[in-house]
Amino acid sequence: MNDTCPIVTVQNANGPVDVNEADYTPDMGPLVGSDTVPPAPADTAPPAPMLVSKQGKKFFVVDGQAKPIDVAGIDVSGYATEADAWAAIMALNK
């Protein structure tokens, strides 16, 4: 993947430092050239960990406590095979 991340410049004790905008937190120091904090990244990342659980004849994507995960890209009605459920998880992590 060759995507680039937007960056911001933070002034810290060692001078200006570039960081990924999504990783910026105010405790890193003030932003250089801006009085505002970048917006928080959208919560599009899937919850972690994602596991597969068989319930009856179907396979469901669940969290670490066996609760079904309902995020875009995951079929909440389940999958016919375990491989299909894992493929859905892997597609989210691309």
Biopython code that builds the backbone (N, CA, C, O; Angstrom):
import numpy as np
from Bio.PDB.StructureBuilder import StructureBuilder

atoms = [
    (1, "MET", "N", (0.851, -1.153, 0.000)),
    (1, "MET", "CA", (0.000, 0.000, 0.000)),
    (1, "MET", "C", (0.903, 1.223, 0.000)),
    (1, "MET", "O", (1.856, 1.294, 0.775)),
    (2, "ASN", "N", (0.609, 2.182, -0.860)),
    (2, "ASN", "CA", (1.424, 3.371, -0.976)),
    (2, "ASN", "C", (0.685, 4.620, -0.538)),
    (2, "ASN", "O", (1.035, 5.719, -0.968)),
    (3, "ASP", "N", (-0.315, 4.486, 0.295)),
    (3, "ASP", "CA", (-1.057, 5.640, 0.765)),
    (3, "ASP", "C", (-0.176, 6.472, 1.688)),
    (3, "ASP", "O", (0.651, 5.938, 2.426)),
    (4, "THR", "N", (-0.364, 7.773, 1.634)),
    (4, "THR", "CA", (0.364, 8.643, 2.545)),
    (4, "THR", "C", (-0.602, 9.184, 3.578)),
    (4, "THR", "O", (-1.790, 9.361, 3.308)),
    (5, "CYS", "N", (-0.080, 9.443, 4.761)),
    (5, "CYS", "CA", (-0.877, 9.969, 5.851)),
    (5, "CYS", "C", (-0.643, 11.465, 5.966)),
    (5, "CYS", "O", (0.485, 11.924, 5.789)),
    (6, "PRO", "N", (-1.680, 12.232, 6.257)),
    (6, "PRO", "CA", (-1.457, 13.643, 6.523)),
    (6, "PRO", "C", (-0.618, 13.788, 7.794)),
    (6, "PRO", "O", (-0.778, 13.023, 8.746)),
    (7, "ILE", "N", (0.265, 14.764, 7.797)),
    (7, "ILE", "CA", (1.113, 14.974, 8.971)),
    (7, "ILE", "C", (0.889, 16.361, 9.547)),
    (7, "ILE", "O", (0.415, 17.267, 8.861)),
    (8, "VAL", "N", (1.237, 16.510, 10.813)),
    (8, "VAL", "CA", (1.249, 17.801, 11.486)),
    (8, "VAL", "C", (2.618, 17.962, 12.123)),
    (8, "VAL", "O", (3.306, 16.979, 12.397)),
    (9, "THR", "N", (3.005, 19.208, 12.354)),
    (9, "THR", "CA", (4.283, 19.476, 13.002)),
    (9, "THR", "C", (4.006, 19.911, 14.428)),
    (9, "THR", "O", (3.218, 20.823, 14.676)),
    (10, "VAL", "N", (4.667, 19.241, 15.362)),
    (10, "VAL", "CA", (4.497, 19.493, 16.785)),
    (10, "VAL", "C", (5.791, 20.085, 17.330)),
    (10, "VAL", "O", (6.880, 19.613, 17.004)),
    (11, "GLN", "N", (5.672, 21.109, 18.153)),
    (11, "GLN", "CA", (6.843, 21.700, 18.807)),
    (11, "GLN", "C", (7.015, 21.016, 20.159)),
    (11, "GLN", "O", (6.141, 21.109, 21.021)),
    (12, "ASN", "N", (8.148, 20.324, 20.346)),
    (12, "ASN", "CA", (8.417, 19.731, 21.656)),
    (12, "ASN", "C", (9.761, 20.226, 22.161)),
    (12, "ASN", "O", (10.353, 21.108, 21.539)),
    (13, "ALA", "N", (10.255, 19.698, 23.252)),
    (13, "ALA", "CA", (11.496, 20.166, 23.866)),
    (13, "ALA", "C", (12.697, 20.025, 22.937)),
    (13, "ALA", "O", (13.670, 20.766, 23.079)),
    (14, "ASN", "N", (12.648, 19.097, 21.998)),
    (14, "ASN", "CA", (13.773, 18.881, 21.085)),
    (14, "ASN", "C", (13.611, 19.627, 19.762)),
    (14, "ASN", "O", (14.443, 19.477, 18.867)),
    (15, "GLY", "N", (12.566, 20.417, 19.627)),
    (15, "GLY", "CA", (12.329, 21.141, 18.382)),
    (15, "GLY", "C", (11.106, 20.601, 17.676)),
    (15, "GLY", "O", (10.370, 19.781, 18.226)),
    (16, "PRO", "N", (10.889, 21.068, 16.442)),
    (16, "PRO", "CA", (9.708, 20.604, 15.707)),
    (16, "PRO", "C", (9.854, 19.151, 15.252)),
    (16, "PRO", "O", (10.927, 18.709, 14.843)),
    (17, "VAL", "N", (8.746, 18.434, 15.335)),
    (17, "VAL", "CA", (8.713, 17.022, 14.957)),
    (17, "VAL", "C", (7.449, 16.782, 14.136)),
    (17, "VAL", "O", (6.370, 17.237, 14.513)),
    (18, "ASP", "N", (7.577, 16.067, 13.012)),
    (18, "ASP", "CA", (6.415, 15.697, 12.209)),
    (18, "ASP", "C", (5.849, 14.380, 12.725)),
    (18, "ASP", "O", (6.588, 13.426, 12.966)),
    (19, "VAL", "N", (4.522, 14.339, 12.893)),
    (19, "VAL", "CA", (3.836, 13.114, 13.316)),
    (19, "VAL", "C", (2.608, 12.923, 12.427)),
    (19, "VAL", "O", (2.086, 13.885, 11.861)),
    (20, "ASN", "N", (2.161, 11.703, 12.312)),
    (20, "ASN", "CA", (0.919, 11.440, 11.589)),
    (20, "ASN", "C", (-0.210, 12.179, 12.291)),
    (20, "ASN", "O", (-0.317, 12.144, 13.517)),
    (21, "GLU", "N", (-1.050, 12.845, 11.513)),
    (21, "GLU", "CA", (-2.154, 13.608, 12.079)),
    (21, "GLU", "C", (-3.045, 12.728, 12.960)),
    (21, "GLU", "O", (-3.507, 13.171, 14.012)),
    (22, "ALA", "N", (-3.284, 11.493, 12.540)),
    (22, "ALA", "CA", (-4.146, 10.586, 13.301)),
    (22, "ALA", "C", (-3.529, 10.182, 14.634)),
    (22, "ALA", "O", (-4.248, 9.781, 15.549)),
    (23, "ASP", "N", (-2.199, 10.282, 14.757)),
    (23, "ASP", "CA", (-1.527, 9.897, 15.996)),
    (23, "ASP", "C", (-1.348, 11.062, 16.965)),
    (23, "ASP", "O", (-0.933, 10.858, 18.106)),
    (24, "TYR", "N", (-1.658, 12.281, 16.521)),
    (24, "TYR", "CA", (-1.426, 13.458, 17.353)),
    (24, "TYR", "C", (-2.325, 13.472, 18.576)),
    (24, "TYR", "O", (-3.527, 13.226, 18.480)),
    (25, "THR", "N", (-1.736, 13.761, 19.719)),
    (25, "THR", "CA", (-2.481, 14.020, 20.948)),
    (25, "THR", "C", (-1.930, 15.315, 21.537)),
    (25, "THR", "O", (-0.742, 15.595, 21.376)),
    (26, "PRO", "N", (-2.753, 16.109, 22.211)),
    (26, "PRO", "CA", (-2.305, 17.400, 22.736)),
    (26, "PRO", "C", (-1.105, 17.309, 23.671)),
    (26, "PRO", "O", (-0.341, 18.269, 23.775)),
    (27, "ASP", "N", (-0.919, 16.174, 24.358)),
    (27, "ASP", "CA", (0.218, 16.061, 25.275)),
    (27, "ASP", "C", (1.552, 15.967, 24.546)),
    (27, "ASP", "O", (2.602, 16.012, 25.188)),
    (28, "MET", "N", (1.537, 15.836, 23.210)),
    (28, "MET", "CA", (2.782, 15.815, 22.438)),
    (28, "MET", "C", (3.391, 17.212, 22.339)),
    (28, "MET", "O", (4.588, 17.354, 22.088)),
    (29, "GLY", "N", (2.570, 18.237, 22.536)),
    (29, "GLY", "CA", (3.035, 19.610, 22.438)),
    (29, "GLY", "C", (2.146, 20.386, 21.493)),
    (29, "GLY", "O", (1.272, 19.817, 20.839)),
    (30, "PRO", "N", (2.375, 21.712, 21.422)),
    (30, "PRO", "CA", (1.548, 22.538, 20.541)),
    (30, "PRO", "C", (1.895, 22.307, 19.073)),
    (30, "PRO", "O", (3.026, 21.972, 18.724)),
    (31, "LEU", "N", (0.898, 22.495, 18.238)),
    (31, "LEU", "CA", (1.109, 22.384, 16.801)),
    (31, "LEU", "C", (1.832, 23.628, 16.300)),
    (31, "LEU", "O", (1.542, 24.736, 16.750)),
    (32, "VAL", "N", (2.747, 23.458, 15.396)),
    (32, "VAL", "CA", (3.471, 24.570, 14.797)),
    (32, "VAL", "C", (2.607, 25.164, 13.693)),
    (32, "VAL", "O", (2.131, 24.444, 12.815)),
    (33, "GLY", "N", (2.405, 26.477, 13.739)),
    (33, "GLY", "CA", (1.656, 27.153, 12.689)),
    (33, "GLY", "C", (0.158, 26.991, 12.790)),
    (33, "GLY", "O", (-0.554, 27.280, 11.828)),
    (34, "SER", "N", (-0.338, 26.543, 13.914)),
    (34, "SER", "CA", (-1.771, 26.375, 14.072)),
    (34, "SER", "C", (-2.136, 26.491, 15.537)),
    (34, "SER", "O", (-1.398, 26.043, 16.415)),
    (35, "ASP", "N", (-3.270, 27.090, 15.787)),
    (35, "ASP", "CA", (-3.770, 27.189, 17.157)),
    (35, "ASP", "C", (-4.831, 26.138, 17.435)),
    (35, "ASP", "O", (-5.393, 26.087, 18.529)),
    (36, "THR", "N", (-5.104, 25.297, 16.439)),
    (36, "THR", "CA", (-6.166, 24.315, 16.592)),
    (36, "THR", "C", (-5.604, 22.900, 16.609)),
    (36, "THR", "O", (-4.512, 22.637, 16.106)),
    (37, "VAL", "N", (-6.357, 22.025, 17.182)),
    (37, "VAL", "CA", (-6.012, 20.613, 17.228)),
    (37, "VAL", "C", (-6.683, 19.940, 16.047)),
    (37, "VAL", "O", (-7.854, 20.215, 15.783)),
    (38, "PRO", "N", (-5.986, 19.063, 15.319)),
    (38, "PRO", "CA", (-6.645, 18.394, 14.205)),
    (38, "PRO", "C", (-7.824, 17.566, 14.695)),
    (38, "PRO", "O", (-7.828, 17.099, 15.834)),
    (39, "PRO", "N", (-8.817, 17.385, 13.844)),
    (39, "PRO", "CA", (-9.975, 16.609, 14.275)),
    (39, "PRO", "C", (-9.587, 15.165, 14.573)),
    (39, "PRO", "O", (-8.660, 14.613, 13.979)),
    (40, "ALA", "N", (-10.317, 14.575, 15.502)),
    (40, "ALA", "CA", (-10.065, 13.173, 15.827)),
    (40, "ALA", "C", (-10.391, 12.320, 14.605)),
    (40, "ALA", "O", (-11.352, 12.609, 13.891)),
    (41, "PRO", "N", (-9.604, 11.273, 14.354)),
    (41, "PRO", "CA", (-9.894, 10.423, 13.202)),
    (41, "PRO", "C", (-11.254, 9.744, 13.361)),
    (41, "PRO", "O", (-11.689, 9.446, 14.473)),
    (42, "ALA", "N", (-11.904, 9.511, 12.243)),
    (42, "ALA", "CA", (-13.197, 8.831, 12.269)),
    (42, "ALA", "C", (-13.006, 7.428, 12.813)),
    (42, "ALA", "O", (-11.991, 6.780, 12.554)),
    (43, "ASP", "N", (-13.976, 6.971, 13.557)),
    (43, "ASP", "CA", (-13.890, 5.637, 14.150)),
    (43, "ASP", "C", (-14.306, 4.605, 13.105)),
    (43, "ASP", "O", (-15.416, 4.073, 13.142)),
    (44, "THR", "N", (-13.394, 4.334, 12.174)),
    (44, "THR", "CA", (-13.690, 3.375, 11.130)),
    (44, "THR", "C", (-12.948, 2.059, 11.325)),
    (44, "THR", "O", (-13.204, 1.077, 10.628)),
    (45, "ALA", "N", (-12.040, 2.055, 12.265)),
    (45, "ALA", "CA", (-11.269, 0.842, 12.496)),
    (45, "ALA", "C", (-12.139, -0.207, 13.171)),
    (45, "ALA", "O", (-12.920, 0.123, 14.063)),
    (46, "PRO", "N", (-12.020, -1.435, 12.770)),
    (46, "PRO", "CA", (-12.804, -2.482, 13.411)),
    (46, "PRO", "C", (-12.323, -2.716, 14.840)),
    (46, "PRO", "O", (-11.153, -2.490, 15.152)),
    (47, "PRO", "N", (-13.220, -3.165, 15.696)),
    (47, "PRO", "CA", (-12.810, -3.455, 17.062)),
    (47, "PRO", "C", (-11.826, -4.618, 17.088)),
    (47, "PRO", "O", (-11.818, -5.461, 16.190)),
    (48, "ALA", "N", (-11.015, -4.653, 18.106)),
    (48, "ALA", "CA", (-10.026, -5.732, 18.210)),
    (48, "ALA", "C", (-10.219, -6.433, 19.537)),
    (48, "ALA", "O", (-10.626, -5.772, 20.492)),
    (49, "PRO", "N", (-9.965, -7.684, 19.665)),
    (49, "PRO", "CA", (-9.646, -8.634, 18.601)),
    (49, "PRO", "C", (-10.914, -9.104, 17.903)),
    (49, "PRO", "O", (-12.013, -9.024, 18.451)),
    (50, "MET", "N", (-10.742, -9.581, 16.714)),
    (50, "MET", "CA", (-11.861, -10.155, 15.964)),
    (50, "MET", "C", (-11.606, -11.653, 15.830)),
    (50, "MET", "O", (-10.545, -12.080, 15.376)),
    (51, "LEU", "N", (-12.589, -12.431, 16.230)),
    (51, "LEU", "CA", (-12.471, -13.886, 16.225)),
    (51, "LEU", "C", (-13.650, -14.474, 15.461)),
    (51, "LEU", "O", (-14.586, -13.758, 15.105)),
    (52, "VAL", "N", (-13.603, -15.773, 15.212)),
    (52, "VAL", "CA", (-14.700, -16.471, 14.539)),
    (52, "VAL", "C", (-15.272, -17.500, 15.501)),
    (52, "VAL", "O", (-14.538, -18.253, 16.142)),
    (53, "SER", "N", (-16.596, -17.517, 15.588)),
    (53, "SER", "CA", (-17.282, -18.447, 16.476)),
    (53, "SER", "C", (-18.367, -19.182, 15.687)),
    (53, "SER", "O", (-19.127, -18.569, 14.937)),
    (54, "LYS", "N", (-18.426, -20.508, 15.870)),
    (54, "LYS", "CA", (-19.464, -21.295, 15.206)),
    (54, "LYS", "C", (-20.675, -21.366, 16.122)),
    (54, "LYS", "O", (-20.572, -21.722, 17.296)),
    (55, "GLN", "N", (-21.833, -21.017, 15.551)),
    (55, "GLN", "CA", (-23.092, -21.091, 16.287)),
    (55, "GLN", "C", (-24.087, -21.781, 15.378)),
    (55, "GLN", "O", (-24.555, -21.208, 14.393)),
    (56, "GLY", "N", (-24.401, -23.003, 15.715)),
    (56, "GLY", "CA", (-25.254, -23.798, 14.847)),
    (56, "GLY", "C", (-24.483, -24.177, 13.588)),
    (56, "GLY", "O", (-23.392, -24.741, 13.672)),
    (57, "LYS", "N", (-25.042, -23.870, 12.429)),
    (57, "LYS", "CA", (-24.379, -24.200, 11.164)),
    (57, "LYS", "C", (-23.642, -23.004, 10.573)),
    (57, "LYS", "O", (-23.057, -23.115, 9.496)),
    (58, "LYS", "N", (-23.661, -21.854, 11.263)),
    (58, "LYS", "CA", (-23.040, -20.645, 10.725)),
    (58, "LYS", "C", (-21.847, -20.219, 11.562)),
    (58, "LYS", "O", (-21.698, -20.600, 12.723)),
    (59, "PHE", "N", (-20.998, -19.409, 10.924)),
    (59, "PHE", "CA", (-19.808, -18.856, 11.578)),
    (59, "PHE", "C", (-19.983, -17.348, 11.678)),
    (59, "PHE", "O", (-20.314, -16.685, 10.695)),
    (60, "PHE", "N", (-19.756, -16.811, 12.876)),
    (60, "PHE", "CA", (-19.950, -15.390, 13.134)),
    (60, "PHE", "C", (-18.638, -14.745, 13.548)),
    (60, "PHE", "O", (-17.795, -15.377, 14.185)),
    (61, "VAL", "N", (-18.472, -13.469, 13.178)),
    (61, "VAL", "CA", (-17.329, -12.694, 13.629)),
    (61, "VAL", "C", (-17.718, -12.103, 14.981)),
    (61, "VAL", "O", (-18.735, -11.421, 15.110)),
    (62, "VAL", "N", (-16.884, -12.380, 15.986)),
    (62, "VAL", "CA", (-17.182, -11.949, 17.354)),
    (62, "VAL", "C", (-15.975, -11.235, 17.957)),
    (62, "VAL", "O", (-14.865, -11.302, 17.428)),
    (63, "ASP", "N", (-16.215, -10.550, 19.076)),
    (63, "ASP", "CA", (-15.112, -9.914, 19.792)),
    (63, "ASP", "C", (-14.518, -10.893, 20.799)),
    (63, "ASP", "O", (-14.885, -12.068, 20.811)),
    (64, "GLY", "N", (-13.626, -10.430, 21.622)),
    (64, "GLY", "CA", (-12.944, -11.283, 22.587)),
    (64, "GLY", "C", (-13.853, -11.889, 23.642)),
    (64, "GLY", "O", (-13.451, -12.814, 24.348)),
    (65, "GLN", "N", (-15.098, -11.370, 23.760)),
    (65, "GLN", "CA", (-16.044, -11.916, 24.724)),
    (65, "GLN", "C", (-17.199, -12.648, 24.036)),
    (65, "GLN", "O", (-18.268, -12.834, 24.618)),
    (66, "ALA", "N", (-16.962, -13.056, 22.793)),
    (66, "ALA", "CA", (-17.914, -13.833, 21.989)),
    (66, "ALA", "C", (-19.188, -13.077, 21.656)),
    (66, "ALA", "O", (-20.222, -13.689, 21.387)),
    (67, "LYS", "N", (-19.123, -11.737, 21.672)),
    (67, "LYS", "CA", (-20.276, -10.933, 21.266)),
    (67, "LYS", "C", (-20.144, -10.628, 19.776)),
    (67, "LYS", "O", (-19.064, -10.251, 19.321)),
    (68, "PRO", "N", (-21.223, -10.785, 19.009)),
    (68, "PRO", "CA", (-21.156, -10.511, 17.567)),
    (68, "PRO", "C", (-20.710, -9.075, 17.290)),
    (68, "PRO", "O", (-21.105, -8.141, 17.988)),
    (69, "ILE", "N", (-19.890, -8.922, 16.272)),
    (69, "ILE", "CA", (-19.387, -7.610, 15.879)),
    (69, "ILE", "C", (-20.245, -7.097, 14.741)),
    (69, "ILE", "O", (-20.503, -7.813, 13.773)),
    (70, "ASP", "N", (-20.689, -5.841, 14.862)),
    (70, "ASP", "CA", (-21.528, -5.228, 13.841)),
    (70, "ASP", "C", (-20.818, -3.995, 13.297)),
    (70, "ASP", "O", (-21.048, -2.879, 13.765)),
    (71, "VAL", "N", (-19.951, -4.204, 12.304)),
    (71, "VAL", "CA", (-19.253, -3.110, 11.628)),
    (71, "VAL", "C", (-19.419, -3.306, 10.125)),
    (71, "VAL", "O", (-19.692, -4.411, 9.655)),
    (72, "ALA", "N", (-19.249, -2.212, 9.377)),
    (72, "ALA", "CA", (-19.344, -2.292, 7.925)),
    (72, "ALA", "C", (-18.334, -3.307, 7.409)),
    (72, "ALA", "O", (-17.171, -3.286, 7.811)),
    (73, "GLY", "N", (-18.765, -4.184, 6.532)),
    (73, "GLY", "CA", (-17.889, -5.193, 5.957)),
    (73, "GLY", "C", (-18.032, -6.557, 6.604)),
    (73, "GLY", "O", (-17.481, -7.540, 6.107)),
    (74, "ILE", "N", (-18.757, -6.629, 7.697)),
    (74, "ILE", "CA", (-18.991, -7.911, 8.385)),
    (74, "ILE", "C", (-20.475, -8.234, 8.275)),
    (74, "ILE", "O", (-21.323, -7.411, 8.621)),
    (75, "ASP", "N", (-20.784, -9.426, 7.795)),
    (75, "ASP", "CA", (-22.174, -9.863, 7.657)),
    (75, "ASP", "C", (-22.665, -10.369, 9.012)),
    (75, "ASP", "O", (-22.251, -11.432, 9.475)),
    (76, "VAL", "N", (-23.547, -9.602, 9.639)),
    (76, "VAL", "CA", (-24.024, -9.977, 10.970)),
    (76, "VAL", "C", (-24.920, -11.210, 10.952)),
    (76, "VAL", "O", (-25.211, -11.782, 12.003)),
    (77, "SER", "N", (-25.360, -11.626, 9.755)),
    (77, "SER", "CA", (-26.184, -12.834, 9.687)),
    (77, "SER", "C", (-25.334, -14.100, 9.629)),
    (77, "SER", "O", (-25.873, -15.206, 9.610)),
    (78, "GLY", "N", (-23.989, -13.944, 9.600)),
    (78, "GLY", "CA", (-23.095, -15.087, 9.644)),
    (78, "GLY", "C", (-22.618, -15.538, 8.277)),
    (78, "GLY", "O", (-23.060, -15.034, 7.245)),
    (79, "TYR", "N", (-21.704, -16.503, 8.293)),
    (79, "TYR", "CA", (-21.069, -17.032, 7.078)),
    (79, "TYR", "C", (-21.247, -18.544, 7.033)),
    (79, "TYR", "O", (-21.359, -19.205, 8.065)),
    (80, "ALA", "N", (-21.272, -19.071, 5.826)),
    (80, "ALA", "CA", (-21.455, -20.512, 5.634)),
    (80, "ALA", "C", (-20.221, -21.304, 6.053)),
    (80, "ALA", "O", (-20.338, -22.439, 6.516)),
    (81, "THR", "N", (-19.031, -20.707, 5.893)),
    (81, "THR", "CA", (-17.808, -21.422, 6.257)),
    (81, "THR", "C", (-16.928, -20.548, 7.143)),
    (81, "THR", "O", (-17.028, -19.321, 7.134)),
    (82, "GLU", "N", (-16.078, -21.200, 7.894)),
    (82, "GLU", "CA", (-15.123, -20.479, 8.738)),
    (82, "GLU", "C", (-14.176, -19.647, 7.869)),
    (82, "GLU", "O", (-13.807, -18.532, 8.237)),
    (83, "ALA", "N", (-13.788, -20.192, 6.722)),
    (83, "ALA", "CA", (-12.886, -19.476, 5.815)),
    (83, "ALA", "C", (-13.513, -18.171, 5.328)),
    (83, "ALA", "O", (-12.816, -17.165, 5.196)),
    (84, "ASP", "N", (-14.815, -18.175, 5.061)),
    (84, "ASP", "CA", (-15.495, -16.957, 4.617)),
    (84, "ASP", "C", (-15.483, -15.897, 5.722)),
    (84, "ASP", "O", (-15.289, -14.712, 5.450)),
    (85, "ALA", "N", (-15.690, -16.328, 6.960)),
    (85, "ALA", "CA", (-15.672, -15.382, 8.082)),
    (85, "ALA", "C", (-14.282, -14.770, 8.248)),
    (85, "ALA", "O", (-14.157, -13.562, 8.452)),
    (86, "TRP", "N", (-13.241, -15.593, 8.163)),
    (86, "TRP", "CA", (-11.875, -15.074, 8.280)),
    (86, "TRP", "C", (-11.534, -14.169, 7.105)),
    (86, "TRP", "O", (-10.819, -13.181, 7.274)),
    (87, "ALA", "N", (-12.034, -14.492, 5.921)),
    (87, "ALA", "CA", (-11.780, -13.640, 4.751)),
    (87, "ALA", "C", (-12.380, -12.253, 4.951)),
    (87, "ALA", "O", (-11.782, -11.253, 4.553)),
    (88, "ALA", "N", (-13.551, -12.188, 5.562)),
    (88, "ALA", "CA", (-14.181, -10.898, 5.852)),
    (88, "ALA", "C", (-13.340, -10.088, 6.833)),
    (88, "ALA", "O", (-13.181, -8.878, 6.671)),
    (89, "ILE", "N", (-12.805, -10.754, 7.846)),
    (89, "ILE", "CA", (-11.934, -10.078, 8.816)),
    (89, "ILE", "C", (-10.692, -9.555, 8.120)),
    (89, "ILE", "O", (-10.294, -8.410, 8.333)),
    (90, "MET", "N", (-10.079, -10.380, 7.295)),
    (90, "MET", "CA", (-8.856, -9.981, 6.612)),
    (90, "MET", "C", (-9.112, -8.819, 5.646)),
    (90, "MET", "O", (-8.255, -7.950, 5.482)),
    (91, "ALA", "N", (-10.272, -8.800, 5.014)),
    (91, "ALA", "CA", (-10.606, -7.708, 4.089)),
    (91, "ALA", "C", (-10.671, -6.371, 4.825)),
    (91, "ALA", "O", (-10.335, -5.335, 4.251)),
    (92, "LEU", "N", (-11.096, -6.381, 6.079)),
    (92, "LEU", "CA", (-11.144, -5.146, 6.867)),
    (92, "LEU", "C", (-9.754, -4.656, 7.222)),
    (92, "LEU", "O", (-9.548, -3.457, 7.410)),
    (93, "ASN", "N", (-8.817, -5.550, 7.315)),
    (93, "ASN", "CA", (-7.465, -5.193, 7.766)),
    (93, "ASN", "C", (-6.531, -4.830, 6.626)),
    (93, "ASN", "O", (-5.333, -4.664, 6.856)),
    (94, "LYS", "N", (-7.032, -4.701, 5.410)),
    (94, "LYS", "CA", (-6.189, -4.339, 4.270)),
    (94, "LYS", "C", (-5.893, -2.870, 4.268)),
    (94, "LYS", "O", (-5.195, -2.382, 3.379)),
]
sb = StructureBuilder()
sb.init_structure("model")
sb.init_model(0)
sb.init_chain("A")
sb.init_seg("    ")
for serial, (resi, resn, name, xyz) in enumerate(atoms, 1):
    if name == "N":
        sb.init_residue(resn, " ", resi, " ")
    sb.init_atom(name, np.array(xyz, "f"), 0.0, 1.0, " ", f" {name:<3s}", serial, name[0])
structure = sb.get_structure()
